Amino acid sequence: MIARRVIFEGRVQGVGFRYTTKDIAKGFEVRGWVKNLPEGSVELQVTGEREEVEAFLKEITQESPLQHHIRGMHVQNIPPLEGVKGFTIER
């Protein structure tokens, strides 16, 4: 199991980014959450098997309509998320 914290920058708020990300997550064996940050970026934390996490992030950044809104992203390795079920939108 691995986990990643990703900050997406660009025009990522007000375009359905969180809802699309949650919908994409349904196709992968991942758990985690996504939320808007006050300064206009979006934070995602995800955990799962390496192949699933990498494929999920690739889907978001290279194969979905969201890719056109992303101008930058910062990826951090974090400890696997504990007690998280499914993939949710945090407020």
N, CA, C and O atoms as CSV, one atom per row, in Angstrom:
chain,resi,resn,atom,element,x,y,z
A,1,MET,N,N,0.835,-1.187,0.000
A,1,MET,CA,C,0.000,0.000,0.000
A,1,MET,C,C,0.876,1.244,0.000
A,1,MET,O,O,1.884,1.324,0.701
A,2,ILE,N,N,0.457,2.210,-0.808
A,2,ILE,CA,C,1.125,3.510,-0.839
A,2,ILE,C,C,0.066,4.593,-0.677
A,2,ILE,O,O,-1.133,4.329,-0.766
A,3,ALA,N,N,0.523,5.793,-0.442
A,3,ALA,CA,C,-0.394,6.932,-0.377
A,3,ALA,C,C,0.310,8.149,-0.948
A,3,ALA,O,O,1.528,8.298,-0.842
A,4,ARG,N,N,-0.489,9.014,-1.557
A,4,ARG,CA,C,0.021,10.253,-2.132
A,4,ARG,C,C,-0.862,11.421,-1.716
A,4,ARG,O,O,-2.081,11.297,-1.595
A,5,ARG,N,N,-0.216,12.547,-1.504
A,5,ARG,CA,C,-0.908,13.825,-1.324
A,5,ARG,C,C,-0.563,14.645,-2.559
A,5,ARG,O,O,0.610,14.845,-2.874
A,6,VAL,N,N,-1.590,15.117,-3.253
A,6,VAL,CA,C,-1.381,15.870,-4.487
A,6,VAL,C,C,-2.099,17.205,-4.379
A,6,VAL,O,O,-3.275,17.261,-4.018
A,7,ILE,N,N,-1.390,18.270,-4.691
A,7,ILE,CA,C,-1.983,19.599,-4.785
A,7,ILE,C,C,-2.043,19.948,-6.272
A,7,ILE,O,O,-1.021,19.998,-6.957
A,8,PHE,N,N,-3.262,20.187,-6.754
A,8,PHE,CA,C,-3.474,20.580,-8.150
A,8,PHE,C,C,-3.655,22.088,-8.210
A,8,PHE,O,O,-4.434,22.658,-7.447
A,9,GLU,N,N,-2.933,22.733,-9.121
A,9,GLU,CA,C,-3.042,24.171,-9.310
A,9,GLU,C,C,-3.540,24.460,-10.722
A,9,GLU,O,O,-3.377,23.644,-11.629
A,10,GLY,N,N,-4.135,25.603,-10.892
A,10,GLY,CA,C,-4.680,26.009,-12.175
A,10,GLY,C,C,-6.119,26.442,-11.988
A,10,GLY,O,O,-6.491,26.951,-10.930
A,11,ARG,N,N,-6.919,26.242,-13.007
A,11,ARG,CA,C,-8.357,26.559,-12.890
A,11,ARG,C,C,-9.058,25.288,-12.435
A,11,ARG,O,O,-9.747,24.627,-13.212
A,12,VAL,N,N,-8.870,24.959,-11.166
A,12,VAL,CA,C,-9.334,23.676,-10.636
A,12,VAL,C,C,-10.506,23.806,-9.667
A,12,VAL,O,O,-10.991,22.802,-9.144
A,13,GLN,N,N,-10.960,25.019,-9.427
A,13,GLN,CA,C,-12.161,25.201,-8.616
A,13,GLN,C,C,-13.249,25.803,-9.498
A,13,GLN,O,O,-12.977,26.631,-10.368
A,14,GLY,N,N,-14.480,25.373,-9.258
A,14,GLY,CA,C,-15.600,25.890,-10.024
A,14,GLY,C,C,-15.777,25.229,-11.379
A,14,GLY,O,O,-16.528,25.723,-12.220
A,15,VAL,N,N,-15.088,24.107,-11.599
A,15,VAL,CA,C,-15.179,23.404,-12.882
A,15,VAL,C,C,-15.598,21.939,-12.707
A,15,VAL,O,O,-15.522,21.151,-13.650
A,16,GLY,N,N,-16.042,21.579,-11.492
A,16,GLY,CA,C,-16.442,20.193,-11.232
A,16,GLY,C,C,-15.274,19.263,-10.966
A,16,GLY,O,O,-15.404,18.046,-11.097
A,17,PHE,N,N,-14.142,19.822,-10.595
A,17,PHE,CA,C,-12.925,19.022,-10.390
A,17,PHE,C,C,-13.127,17.941,-9.335
A,17,PHE,O,O,-12.802,16.776,-9.568
A,18,ARG,N,N,-13.664,18.324,-8.170
A,18,ARG,CA,C,-13.829,17.351,-7.086
A,18,ARG,C,C,-14.818,16.260,-7.464
A,18,ARG,O,O,-14.584,15.085,-7.180
A,19,TYR,N,N,-15.916,16.634,-8.098
A,19,TYR,CA,C,-16.943,15.652,-8.456
A,19,TYR,C,C,-16.445,14.701,-9.545
A,19,TYR,O,O,-16.725,13.503,-9.508
A,20,THR,N,N,-15.712,15.241,-10.503
A,20,THR,CA,C,-15.151,14.390,-11.554
A,20,THR,C,C,-14.110,13.450,-10.969
A,20,THR,O,O,-14.052,12.278,-11.343
A,21,THR,N,N,-13.286,13.951,-10.055
A,21,THR,CA,C,-12.279,13.110,-9.407
A,21,THR,C,C,-12.943,11.971,-8.640
A,21,THR,O,O,-12.494,10.827,-8.705
A,22,LYS,N,N,-14.003,12.285,-7.922
A,22,LYS,CA,C,-14.726,11.242,-7.181
A,22,LYS,C,C,-15.302,10.203,-8.142
A,22,LYS,O,O,-15.266,9.006,-7.857
A,23,ASP,N,N,-15.827,10.652,-9.265
A,23,ASP,CA,C,-16.384,9.735,-10.256
A,23,ASP,C,C,-15.288,8.851,-10.850
A,23,ASP,O,O,-15.497,7.652,-11.038
A,24,ILE,N,N,-14.135,9.423,-11.145
A,24,ILE,CA,C,-13.006,8.649,-11.671
A,24,ILE,C,C,-12.573,7.590,-10.662
A,24,ILE,O,O,-12.226,6.471,-11.041
A,25,ALA,N,N,-12.592,7.940,-9.382
A,25,ALA,CA,C,-12.153,7.012,-8.332
A,25,ALA,C,C,-12.977,5.731,-8.310
A,25,ALA,O,O,-12.484,4.690,-7.877
A,26,LYS,N,N,-14.224,5.792,-8.771
A,26,LYS,CA,C,-15.075,4.598,-8.787
A,26,LYS,C,C,-14.492,3.483,-9.646
A,26,LYS,O,O,-14.808,2.313,-9.433
A,27,GLY,N,N,-13.653,3.826,-10.604
A,27,GLY,CA,C,-13.058,2.837,-11.488
A,27,GLY,C,C,-11.759,2.237,-10.979
A,27,GLY,O,O,-11.121,1.448,-11.676
A,28,PHE,N,N,-11.367,2.605,-9.773
A,28,PHE,CA,C,-10.092,2.146,-9.227
A,28,PHE,C,C,-10.268,1.659,-7.789
A,28,PHE,O,O,-11.187,2.080,-7.087
A,29,GLU,N,N,-9.395,0.790,-7.373
A,29,GLU,CA,C,-9.383,0.297,-5.990
A,29,GLU,C,C,-8.536,1.258,-5.153
A,29,GLU,O,O,-7.414,0.938,-4.760
A,30,VAL,N,N,-9.090,2.429,-4.890
A,30,VAL,CA,C,-8.397,3.437,-4.094
A,30,VAL,C,C,-9.351,3.981,-3.033
A,30,VAL,O,O,-10.572,3.893,-3.160
A,31,ARG,N,N,-8.756,4.544,-1.985
A,31,ARG,CA,C,-9.511,5.219,-0.936
A,31,ARG,C,C,-8.887,6.583,-0.727
A,31,ARG,O,O,-7.691,6.775,-0.943
A,32,GLY,N,N,-9.714,7.529,-0.302
A,32,GLY,CA,C,-9.164,8.841,-0.017
A,32,GLY,C,C,-10.194,9.929,-0.106
A,32,GLY,O,O,-11.390,9.691,0.063
A,33,TRP,N,N,-9.716,11.141,-0.377
A,33,TRP,CA,C,-10.611,12.289,-0.439
A,33,TRP,C,C,-9.995,13.392,-1.280
A,33,TRP,O,O,-8.804,13.382,-1.591
A,34,VAL,N,N,-10.852,14.346,-1.639
A,34,VAL,CA,C,-10.444,15.514,-2.405
A,34,VAL,C,C,-11.169,16.728,-1.824
A,34,VAL,O,O,-12.327,16.624,-1.420
A,35,LYS,N,N,-10.490,17.880,-1.780
A,35,LYS,CA,C,-11.140,19.087,-1.256
A,35,LYS,C,C,-10.514,20.335,-1.860
A,35,LYS,O,O,-9.360,20.331,-2.288
A,36,ASN,N,N,-11.305,21.403,-1.885
A,36,ASN,CA,C,-10.823,22.719,-2.293
A,36,ASN,C,C,-10.022,23.329,-1.162
A,36,ASN,O,O,-10.344,23.142,0.011
A,37,LEU,N,N,-8.983,24.055,-1.517
A,37,LEU,CA,C,-8.196,24.801,-0.539
A,37,LEU,C,C,-8.489,26.295,-0.704
A,37,LEU,O,O,-8.841,26.747,-1.794
A,38,PRO,N,N,-8.343,27.056,0.380
A,38,PRO,CA,C,-8.730,28.471,0.359
A,38,PRO,C,C,-8.044,29.307,-0.725
A,38,PRO,O,O,-8.641,30.257,-1.233
A,39,GLU,N,N,-6.813,28.974,-1.084
A,39,GLU,CA,C,-6.096,29.809,-2.052
A,39,GLU,C,C,-6.408,29.470,-3.509
A,39,GLU,O,O,-5.829,30.065,-4.418
A,40,GLY,N,N,-7.333,28.502,-3.744
A,40,GLY,CA,C,-7.763,28.212,-5.098
A,40,GLY,C,C,-7.259,26.914,-5.691
A,40,GLY,O,O,-7.620,26.569,-6.816
A,41,SER,N,N,-6.430,26.187,-4.954
A,41,SER,CA,C,-5.966,24.891,-5.441
A,41,SER,C,C,-6.871,23.786,-4.891
A,41,SER,O,O,-7.785,24.044,-4.107
A,42,VAL,N,N,-6.598,22.559,-5.315
A,42,VAL,CA,C,-7.355,21.399,-4.849
A,42,VAL,C,C,-6.367,20.389,-4.274
A,42,VAL,O,O,-5.336,20.101,-4.882
A,43,GLU,N,N,-6.693,19.853,-3.090
A,43,GLU,CA,C,-5.871,18.828,-2.450
A,43,GLU,C,C,-6.553,17.483,-2.587
A,43,GLU,O,O,-7.762,17.357,-2.393
A,44,LEU,N,N,-5.751,16.472,-2.928
A,44,LEU,CA,C,-6.224,15.097,-3.018
A,44,LEU,C,C,-5.305,14.234,-2.179
A,44,LEU,O,O,-4.084,14.375,-2.250
A,45,GLN,N,N,-5.875,13.340,-1.385
A,45,GLN,CA,C,-5.090,12.321,-0.704
A,45,GLN,C,C,-5.686,10.980,-1.085
A,45,GLN,O,O,-6.898,10.780,-1.014
A,46,VAL,N,N,-4.818,10.065,-1.490
A,46,VAL,CA,C,-5.280,8.773,-1.992
A,46,VAL,C,C,-4.349,7.669,-1.511
A,46,VAL,O,O,-3.139,7.862,-1.397
A,47,THR,N,N,-4.933,6.517,-1.232
A,47,THR,CA,C,-4.155,5.356,-0.820
A,47,THR,C,C,-4.670,4.121,-1.551
A,47,THR,O,O,-5.849,4.030,-1.893
A,48,GLY,N,N,-3.772,3.181,-1.779
A,48,GLY,CA,C,-4.107,1.933,-2.457
A,48,GLY,C,C,-2.837,1.244,-2.916
A,48,GLY,O,O,-1.731,1.659,-2.572
A,49,GLU,N,N,-3.006,0.190,-3.694
A,49,GLU,CA,C,-1.844,-0.479,-4.272
A,49,GLU,C,C,-1.192,0.463,-5.277
A,49,GLU,O,O,-1.875,1.254,-5.928
A,50,ARG,N,N,0.114,0.377,-5.401
A,50,ARG,CA,C,0.879,1.289,-6.255
A,50,ARG,C,C,0.277,1.414,-7.661
A,50,ARG,O,O,0.093,2.526,-8.156
A,51,GLU,N,N,-0.026,0.298,-8.294
A,51,GLU,CA,C,-0.544,0.324,-9.664
A,51,GLU,C,C,-1.881,1.069,-9.743
A,51,GLU,O,O,-2.125,1.811,-10.694
A,52,GLU,N,N,-2.737,0.872,-8.751
A,52,GLU,CA,C,-4.049,1.526,-8.739
A,52,GLU,C,C,-3.908,3.035,-8.531
A,52,GLU,O,O,-4.552,3.823,-9.224
A,53,VAL,N,N,-3.075,3.429,-7.585
A,53,VAL,CA,C,-2.874,4.856,-7.307
A,53,VAL,C,C,-2.275,5.552,-8.530
A,53,VAL,O,O,-2.729,6.626,-8.926
A,54,GLU,N,N,-1.263,4.938,-9.116
A,54,GLU,CA,C,-0.621,5.547,-10.284
A,54,GLU,C,C,-1.583,5.644,-11.458
A,54,GLU,O,O,-1.604,6.660,-12.152
A,55,ALA,N,N,-2.380,4.607,-11.694
A,55,ALA,CA,C,-3.345,4.628,-12.795
A,55,ALA,C,C,-4.435,5.670,-12.542
A,55,ALA,O,O,-4.865,6.356,-13.469
A,56,PHE,N,N,-4.881,5.788,-11.298
A,56,PHE,CA,C,-5.887,6.785,-10.921
A,56,PHE,C,C,-5.374,8.199,-11.191
A,56,PHE,O,O,-6.078,9.007,-11.795
A,57,LEU,N,N,-4.160,8.501,-10.751
A,57,LEU,CA,C,-3.596,9.829,-10.970
A,57,LEU,C,C,-3.359,10.088,-12.454
A,57,LEU,O,O,-3.547,11.211,-12.921
A,58,LYS,N,N,-2.951,9.073,-13.192
A,58,LYS,CA,C,-2.767,9.226,-14.640
A,58,LYS,C,C,-4.095,9.535,-15.323
A,58,LYS,O,O,-4.158,10.371,-16.225
A,59,GLU,N,N,-5.144,8.862,-14.890
A,59,GLU,CA,C,-6.477,9.113,-15.463
A,59,GLU,C,C,-6.869,10.578,-15.259
A,59,GLU,O,O,-7.359,11.227,-16.183
A,60,ILE,N,N,-6.652,11.093,-14.051
A,60,ILE,CA,C,-6.996,12.489,-13.757
A,60,ILE,C,C,-6.178,13.445,-14.608
A,60,ILE,O,O,-6.725,14.374,-15.203
A,61,THR,N,N,-4.876,13.226,-14.668
A,61,THR,CA,C,-3.970,14.218,-15.257
A,61,THR,C,C,-3.747,14.082,-16.752
A,61,THR,O,O,-3.317,15.039,-17.396
A,62,GLN,N,N,-4.030,12.908,-17.323
A,62,GLN,CA,C,-3.699,12.711,-18.733
A,62,GLN,C,C,-4.860,12.232,-19.595
A,62,GLN,O,O,-4.814,12.361,-20.819
A,63,GLU,N,N,-5.896,11.683,-18.977
A,63,GLU,CA,C,-6.933,11.048,-19.780
A,63,GLU,C,C,-8.343,11.590,-19.539
A,63,GLU,O,O,-9.289,11.137,-20.182
A,64,SER,N,N,-8.497,12.533,-18.642
A,64,SER,CA,C,-9.826,13.080,-18.343
A,64,SER,C,C,-9.889,14.541,-18.801
A,64,SER,O,O,-8.857,15.150,-19.083
A,65,PRO,N,N,-11.090,15.095,-18.874
A,65,PRO,CA,C,-11.219,16.514,-19.216
A,65,PRO,C,C,-10.546,17.441,-18.196
A,65,PRO,O,O,-10.294,18.609,-18.491
A,66,LEU,N,N,-10.257,16.925,-17.006
A,66,LEU,CA,C,-9.624,17.746,-15.974
A,66,LEU,C,C,-8.225,18.193,-16.371
A,66,LEU,O,O,-7.744,19.228,-15.909
A,67,GLN,N,N,-7.574,17.417,-17.222
A,67,GLN,CA,C,-6.185,17.725,-17.580
A,67,GLN,C,C,-6.025,19.140,-18.131
A,67,GLN,O,O,-4.967,19.750,-17.971
A,68,HIS,N,N,-7.051,19.659,-18.770
A,68,HIS,CA,C,-6.973,20.990,-19.366
A,68,HIS,C,C,-7.036,22.116,-18.332
A,68,HIS,O,O,-6.709,23.263,-18.638
A,69,HIS,N,N,-7.449,21.791,-17.128
A,69,HIS,CA,C,-7.548,22.787,-16.060
A,69,HIS,C,C,-6.320,22.799,-15.156
A,69,HIS,O,O,-6.118,23.750,-14.401
A,70,ILE,N,N,-5.508,21.764,-15.224
A,70,ILE,CA,C,-4.348,21.616,-14.337
A,70,ILE,C,C,-3.150,22.339,-14.945
A,70,ILE,O,O,-2.736,22.044,-16.066
A,71,ARG,N,N,-2.600,23.285,-14.193
A,71,ARG,CA,C,-1.408,24.011,-14.648
A,71,ARG,C,C,-0.165,23.571,-13.871
A,71,ARG,O,O,0.962,23.839,-14.288
A,72,GLY,N,N,-0.372,22.912,-12.770
A,72,GLY,CA,C,0.743,22.422,-11.971
A,72,GLY,C,C,0.236,21.452,-10.928
A,72,GLY,O,O,-0.926,21.502,-10.524
A,73,MET,N,N,1.122,20.566,-10.494
A,73,MET,CA,C,0.752,19.656,-9.412
A,73,MET,C,C,1.991,19.314,-8.611
A,73,MET,O,O,3.093,19.193,-9.144
A,74,HIS,N,N,1.777,19.162,-7.321
A,74,HIS,CA,C,2.843,18.822,-6.384
A,74,HIS,C,C,2.452,17.514,-5.715
A,74,HIS,O,O,1.392,17.420,-5.096
A,75,VAL,N,N,3.305,16.507,-5.838
A,75,VAL,CA,C,3.008,15.174,-5.317
A,75,VAL,C,C,3.956,14.874,-4.166
A,75,VAL,O,O,5.164,15.088,-4.259
A,76,GLN,N,N,3.380,14.374,-3.081
A,76,GLN,CA,C,4.131,13.997,-1.885
A,76,GLN,C,C,3.782,12.577,-1.511
A,76,GLN,O,O,2.613,12.195,-1.557
A,77,ASN,N,N,4.775,11.786,-1.140
A,77,ASN,CA,C,4.507,10.483,-0.535
A,77,ASN,C,C,4.099,10.726,0.916
A,77,ASN,O,O,4.736,11.501,1.629
A,78,ILE,N,N,3.039,10.062,1.338
A,78,ILE,CA,C,2.568,10.161,2.718
A,78,ILE,C,C,2.305,8.756,3.239
A,78,ILE,O,O,2.235,7.816,2.447
A,79,PRO,N,N,2.158,8.587,4.551
A,79,PRO,CA,C,1.809,7.266,5.078
A,79,PRO,C,C,0.418,6.854,4.587
A,79,PRO,O,O,-0.445,7.714,4.407
A,80,PRO,N,N,0.186,5.561,4.368
A,80,PRO,CA,C,-1.145,5.107,3.948
A,80,PRO,C,C,-2.229,5.628,4.886
A,80,PRO,O,O,-2.048,5.662,6.103
A,81,LEU,N,N,-3.346,6.028,4.311
A,81,LEU,CA,C,-4.453,6.588,5.075
A,81,LEU,C,C,-5.121,5.501,5.902
A,81,LEU,O,O,-5.424,4.421,5.394
A,82,GLU,N,N,-5.343,5.783,7.142
A,82,GLU,CA,C,-5.993,4.840,8.054
A,82,GLU,C,C,-7.440,5.256,8.278
A,82,GLU,O,O,-7.733,6.448,8.371
A,83,GLY,N,N,-8.333,4.303,8.365
A,83,GLY,CA,C,-9.722,4.575,8.707
A,83,GLY,C,C,-10.525,5.264,7.626
A,83,GLY,O,O,-11.632,5.732,7.891
A,84,VAL,N,N,-10.006,5.338,6.425
A,84,VAL,CA,C,-10.721,5.985,5.326
A,84,VAL,C,C,-11.417,4.915,4.507
A,84,VAL,O,O,-10.796,3.941,4.081
A,85,LYS,N,N,-12.707,5.101,4.291
A,85,LYS,CA,C,-13.484,4.157,3.489
A,85,LYS,C,C,-13.955,4.870,2.231
A,85,LYS,O,O,-14.494,5.974,2.309
A,86,GLY,N,N,-13.761,4.256,1.088
A,86,GLY,CA,C,-14.232,4.831,-0.158
A,86,GLY,C,C,-13.445,6.076,-0.537
A,86,GLY,O,O,-12.343,6.313,-0.044
A,87,PHE,N,N,-14.033,6.857,-1.418
A,87,PHE,CA,C,-13.418,8.103,-1.871
A,87,PHE,C,C,-14.458,9.203,-1.740
A,87,PHE,O,O,-15.549,9.097,-2.300
A,88,THR,N,N,-14.132,10.247,-1.012
A,88,THR,CA,C,-15.129,11.266,-0.672
A,88,THR,C,C,-14.663,12.665,-1.058
A,88,THR,O,O,-13.492,12.904,-1.349
A,89,ILE,N,N,-15.625,13.569,-1.047
A,89,ILE,CA,C,-15.347,14.997,-1.198
A,89,ILE,C,C,-15.405,15.599,0.192
A,89,ILE,O,O,-16.424,15.496,0.874
A,90,GLU,N,N,-14.328,16.219,0.610
A,90,GLU,CA,C,-14.272,16.870,1.921
A,90,GLU,C,C,-14.636,18.333,1.745
A,90,GLU,O,O,-14.400,18.925,0.691
A,91,ARG,N,N,-15.201,18.895,2.768
A,91,ARG,CA,C,-15.573,20.329,2.731
A,91,ARG,C,C,-14.628,21.135,3.582
A,91,ARG,O,O,-14.773,22.354,3.680
